[in-house]
Amino acid sequence: MATLSSGTMETISGRVPDDLYRWFAHLKVEGAVTNSDKLRVLLAQLKRQHEGSLDLVSAQAWFRDVTTPLRHCLSTVERDEGSHSEVVGTLVEHLSALAATLVSAHPRSRAEAVALEELLVRRAFGLTEALLRQAVTPLAAAFEPGVVRKHCDQCITLAKLVH
């Protein structure tokens, strides 16, 4: 059971519309059985979300939390289907890092905006490189092995023009 940092529990009360209550009552929340448990878990998530917007490391941890259901579903698919996708894993990691960077960024000067831009572009090209590595062989390590090659031609054409 979750407790506040002081170790005590506080009672809260509020009124919500019946449709919202019915939704909440049927909501599946990992680690929670009762409505009180759900409220504690969801408030803790909201706190992490709020704190996650303050710094990059907290934001990345929050995005890992947000993508936990996706990760669990993918694990189930991998187990049941006997397949794995490095492509999806790479996308989730890079996109989570990009989103965390955006959420935590609060540039207040041109220099800070330049640093943010550098970080975002570096991460975006890291993702591009990771996907292009999957295109080196005819079949990517993906649920659909041809997916990367199917979508990389325009990027390769543009890269040749830049070079």
N, C-alpha and C positions, 0 to 999 in steps of 0.2 A: 504494500500500500504506500502510495506517495505521501510524503509529509513536507510541510514547509520547512525552510532552512532552520527555523527555531525549534522544530520538532513537535510543534503543536498543530492541531487542526482547527480551522475556523469554519463556522457555518455561514453559508451565503444563501440567499433566497431571492427568487425573482419570478416574474410571471412571463410566460411566453405564449404566443398563439398556438392553438391546438395542432395545427398542421406542422408547425416547427417541432413541437413536442413529439408528435408521432414519428416524424423523421428521425429525431434524436434517439428516441426509444428503440428504434429498429437499426440504428447505425451500428455497424460492427467496428469496434475499436480494439486493436491488438493490445492485450494486457488488461482489458477492462471488461467486467461482467455487468455490474450495476450501473445505473445512471450516474451515481456519485463517482464511481471509478472512471467512467467515461469523461466526466467533467474534469476530473483531476488530470487525466492523461491529455485531454485536449487543451486545457489551460497551460500545462507544461509545454506542449508543442507550440502554442501561441507565444509563450514567453521566449522559447528558443527562436521562433520566427522573428520576434521583435529584436532580440539580442543579436540574431544573425545578421540583421541589417546594419549592425554597428561595425563589424570587422570581418575581414575576408575569411579567416579560419572558422569563425562561428557560422558565417553564412554557408560555407562549404559543408559543415556538419549538419546544418539545417536542411540543405538540399539532399544530403544523403538520407536524412529522415524522410523527406518528402518522397523520395524515389524508392523507399523501402518496399511498398506494395508492388511496384513494377519489378524490382529485383526478385522478390519472392515469386511472382508469376513467371518470370523468365526462368528461374531455377526449376520450377515445376515443369515448364515446357521442356527444358533441357533434360530433366530426369525422365519424363514420360516419353519423349520423342527420341531420346538418345542423340540430340544435336546440341550444338553450342554456337554462339555468335560472338566472335571477338569484335565484330563491327558494331553490334548494338552496345556491348560493354564500353567500347571506345567512345561512342557517341554519348552515352549517358555520362561518362566521366568528364569529357571535355565540355559538354553543354552545361552540366552542373557547375563546373568551375567558371565558365563564362557567366552564367546566371548569378552565381555568388559574387563574382567580381562586380557585376552591374548593381546588384542589390546593396552591396557594401560601399560602393563608391560615393563619395561626396566631395568632388573636386571644387575647390574654392578659389582656384587661381589657374591661369593658363598653364603654368608648369605642372600642376596636379592633373589637369586635363590631358596634357601631353603624356604624362606617365600612365594614365589610365588607357589612353589610346594605344600606347606601346604594349601594355599588358594584354589588352583585348586582341590586338592584331597578332601578337606572338602566339596566343592561345588558339586563335582561329587558324593560323597557319600550321600549328601543331596538329590540330584536328585534320586539316587537309593532308598533311604529310602522312598521318596515320592511315587515312583512307586510301591514299595513293599506294602505300605499302601493300595494302590488301589487293590492289589492282595489278601488282607486279606479276602475280600468277593468274592463270585463267580463272581459277575458282577461289574466291575469298573465303575466309573462315567466318561464314555467315549462315544464317538460317536459309537464305536464298543465295547460293554461292556466286551468282552472276550479278548481284545487285550493284556492286561498286563499279564494275566495268560498264554496266548499263548507263551509269550516270556521270562517268568521268571524262567523256570525250571533249565536251566543251571546255572544261577546266584545263585539260591538256593542251587544247588548241590555244587558249589564252596564255598559258604559261610559255608556250613556244614563241608567241608574239612578244611577250615581255622580255624573254631571254634575248 
